[in-house]
């Protein structure tokens, strides 16, 4: 089939067809799976994509799936310009040379952490670029931009777009909300709802920082334990608060019930073990782990914060509670444990919602629209940026 017949963008003008992606480490987490899934779907639509990473491989993103040899995979370049200093990894000069040889129509940087590198690279190779922001920018950090070459910014949720406009002064009309998508074929299937385990497993996935709500999760676990509820609790993530959380687990006398999983670990395997996913975040951007849990048929309890509302509709696709409220989290989890049929109904509707609105084909089509819009002239883009 001809490439133009496979792009899934009927009626659209043909825009950039060769795209170079910049990402961080390739690890078995939701953000990496979203990036890899997008590059693979674009290739199915006839695009030529290359993935530049700090370290890792596509096989490491999906460690228990024979995807490593799939012809839809893009080539992967490893570059120390993205923060790795091992011998054999490309320096920035070498990355500039290889990028020029590949001659992309567009460079697509994944994450605010790579904004500075992307700005440096595009100035050297004189190529337009798009920046995708999948999470709220850490306090005190900035988002570097090259006004001359930046053609657009995608935000995974409206909460992120508001943050980029208000805190980082990126023009609103330069930002488009593209939530991302899930390739359901890459996930294990099970009947929606709880597992048959005698002891329920309740977990959360997220970076170990205060804003992700691990302390609230542990408060919830403590309350459930005090109420005589049997349960095992899993926190999967890495970050600066690991020691603090280990001490809190000890203080709450939860060492026998709580497992603090280190990264990198296959988060799909973590999800497979869960009966309930809890999202206690205080400022959730969108929640790729929520999408993945819904795809896997796992009931979700989430704090009402930010982009969660894009995915979880209270009483229909999950349960929403007030943020920073361990007692409310505990009550919602108890409700699911006591009503397995109700939990299964929520999980069934949630899986359908992701399949209908957050699938990788739709996400790729939306991104192609962004790419096509990036063909505006440098003068037009510069006018938008200079109007700040």
N, C-alpha and C positions, 0 to 999 in steps of 0.2 A: 504494500500500500504506500502511495506517495506520502511524503512528509506533510504536505499541505492538506491532504485528506485526513490526517490523523490528529490535527492540532486541536480539535474540539472547540474551535472558536469561530463557528460559522458567522459570516457577516462582518467580521472584524478585519481591519487592515493588518497586513503582516508586519510585525515589528521585529525586534531583535530575535535572532534564531540561535545564537551561540552565546552561552552564559557561563561565566566563571563564578563559582560560589566560594566565599570565604567563611570558614566556620572554626570552632575551637577544637578541642579533643573529640575524637570519635569514640563515644562510650555508649553503653547500653542504657541510655536514659531517654526520656520522652522528647526532649528538645532535639537531640541528634536523630532520633527516628523521624521526627517531623521534617527535618532538613533532607535526610536521605530519601524519604518518601516523595518529597517534592521534586528532587532531581530525577528520580526514577520515573515519575509520572510525566515530567516534561519530556524525557527521552521517548516515552511511549507516544507523546504528541508530536514527535518529530524534531525536537530540539537537541542541540549538541551541548552537553553540560560537562563541566569539570569541577571537581570538589577539592579545594585546598584546605588541609587540616593541620592542626598543630601536631597531632599524633593519632595513632589508631588505624582502624580499617573498618570497612563496611561489615565484615564478618564479626567484628567486635560489637557493633551496634545491635546486631541480631545474633547473639552467640549460640542460640539453640534453634536456629533456622537455617536451612541450606541455601541462604540467599547470596552467599559470597561469590558464587559462580554464575549468578543470574546475568544474562546479557543486557538487562535494563540498567545495570549498575553503571554509574559514571566512573571514569578514571579518577583516582585519588592521588594528589600530590601532597607530600609532607613538607612543611616549610618551618624553619626555626624563626622566620619573621613573625610567626604567630605566637612565639613565646617559648619554643623548644630549642635547645642548644646541642642536641646530639649530632655526632658526625654523620654526614650523609643527608642531612636536612637542608633544604634550600635557604640561603640567606635572602634578604630583601632584594639585593641586586640580581640574584639568580631567579627569584620569583618574577621580577620585572621582565627579565629576558624570556622566560618561558611563557609568561602572559602575552608578551608581544608576539611570540611565535604562534600561540594559539589564536591570537587576534580576536578576542571576544567582542560581540556587539555591546555587551553589558556586563558589568561586575555586580554581583549581588552579595552583600555582606550580611551575615546572620548574627545579630545581637549587638547591643550597644557597646559591649566590651571590645568589639573589633572596629568600631567607628573610626578610631584614630588611624589604625593601619590601613583601612580602606581609603581614607582621605589621602594618605601618603602614596599609596599604590596608584590611585587614579591620576594623581598629579604627574607621576612618572610616566605612565603609559598613555595618558590623555584619552581616557575612556569614560563614558557616563556610568553612573552606578546608582543602585537602589539599596537602601538600608532597611532591614527588617528588624523590628524590636519586638521580642516575644515576652518580655517581662518588664516590670517597673524598674527604672534606673535607680541604683543604690543611692541613698542620700550622700551628698557631697561629691558625687561623680557627675561628669558632663558628657555630652554627646558631640564629638568632633564632627565637623562637616567641611566638605570642599564645595563652596558655593558655586564654583564654575562647573563642576561635573555632577553634582547631586541632582538626580531627576525625580526622586520620589522616596517617601518613607512609608513602610507598611507597619501598622501596629496590630498586635494580636487581639486587642479589645478596645472598646471605647475608653475604658479606664486608662489604658496606656496612652491613647491619643491625647486625652486631657492632660495627662502628666507631661507629655512631650511639649504641648503648647504652653502650659502654664509655668513649668519649671525650666524648660530648656529652650523656650522661645522659638520653636520650629513652627513655621506658618501652618495653620490648620489645613489650608487647601493643598498643601504639599503632602499631607498624610492621608492614607486610606486604610480603613480597618479591614484586614484580611485575617480571619481567625486561625487559619491553618486547617489541616485535615488529617484524618487517620486512614491508613491503608488497612482495612479490616482483614484482608487476606493474610496479614502477617501476625495475627493475634490468635491465641487459642480460643476455641469456642466451648461454652458450657451452657447449661440451662440457666437463664437469668435468676438471680436471687442468691440465697445462702448455699454453702456447701453442706455436705452431710456430716461434717466434723462435729463430734460431741462437744468440743470446746471451741467456741467461735474465735476467729482470728480477726482482729480489728487493726487497721493500719493507716499510716499516712506516709506520703512521699513528698519530699521538698528539701530545699537547702536549709542547713542548720543555722538559722538566724532568727532573731526574735520575731520578725514580721511574719514568719511562716506558721507560728502558733504551736510549736512543739510543747511549750510550757502549758498551754491550754489543753493540749491533747493528754499530757501526763496528769493534769488535774482531773480530766474526765476519767482516765483510767483509775485513778485513786478513788474517785467517788463510786464508780461501778464496783470496785473491789470491796469498799466499805459496805456497800449494799448487798454483798454476798453474790454478786454476779461472777460466774466463772468466765475467764477470757484470757487470751494471749494478745499482746499488743506489739506491733512492729512499727518502728520509725526508720525509714530508709532515706538516707541523705548524707551529705558531707558539708562541713562548714565550720566557722569559728566557734560556735556554741557547743561543740561536742562535749568538752569537759564539763561545762556548766550543766548540761543535760544528764550526763552520767552521775554527777553529784546529786541532782534533783531526784533521779530514779532511786538512788540509795536512800535519800532523806524520806521519800514517800513509801519506802519499804516495798518497792515494785521490782526488785532485781530478778525475781523468779518469773515475773509475768511479762516484762518488757525486753524486747530485743532491739538493740541499736545497730542497724545494718550499715556497714561501711560501703562506700563507693570505691571503684566501680563494681556494681552488681547488676545483673540482668533484672531490671524493674518489672519486666513482663512476668518473670518467675515469682517475684514478690506479689504482684497482682493476683496471680493464679491461686495463691495461698489464702487470699483475703475473703472474709465474709462480708465485711463492710469497709469502704474507704471513707475516712474522715478527713475533711479539708478545713482545718481550724484557722486558716490564714487571716491575718489582720488587714492585709492589703493585696488580695489575690488579683493577678493581672488577667488571666484567663483560666489556666489550669489544664495543661496538656495531660497530666496524669488523670484528671477527671474524665477527659475524652476517652482515654485508654481504658479506664475502669468501666465506663459505660459500654464501650465496645465489647469488653470481656463479660458483661452481664453482672457487674458488681454493684450493689446498692450504694448510694452516696449520701453522706451527711455533710453539709458544708456551712461554714459561717457566711453570713450575708455581707460580702465584701467585694467591691470592684467587679471584675469581669465574670465572677461566678454566675451572675444573673443571665449571662449569655447562654449558659449551658443548663443550669439547674433551675427548673420551674417548680416551686414548692408544691408538694403533694402530688405532683404529676411525674416528674423525672428524678426526684430526690427530695430530701428534706433540708430546708434552710432554717438556721437558727441565728440568734443574735451573735455578733462577733464578741470575742473576749469573754465568753460565758461557758466555762467547763460544765456547769450544771445543765445548761440547755443541750450541750453536745451529748452528755450522758443520757438525758431523757430521750433524745431522738434515737440514739443507738439502742436503748432498751425497747423502744417502740418497735424497731425493726426486728430485734431478736424475739419479741413476743408475737409478732405477726409476720410469719414467713411468707404467707401468701401475698400480703400487702407489699412486702419487700420485693417479691418476685415481680409484681405488677409494676412497681416503680422502675425496676431494672429493665424490664421488657420495653417500657415506653422510652427509657433513656437510650437504650441501644438503637431503637428506631430513630430517635431524634438525631443521634450522631450520624447514622447511616444516611439520613435524608439531608442534613444541613452541614455536616462537618466531614464529609468524605474527601479523599485526596483528589479525586477528579475535579470536584467543584473548587477546591482550594487552588489547584493548578490553573484552572480557567480564570479565576480571579487574579492570580498572579500574572498571567499572560496579559490581562487587561492593563495591569500596572506597567508591564514591560512595553506594551504597545504605546501607552501614554508617555513612556520615557523617551520617545523619539522626538519630542519637542526640542526646539533649538536650545543651545546653551544660553542664549540671550534671554529666552522666555523663562528658563529655570532661574537664572540669575536675578531676573526682575522680581520673581516671587520671594526669593531669599533676601534680597536687599530691601524689601518692603517691611521688614520686621521693625 
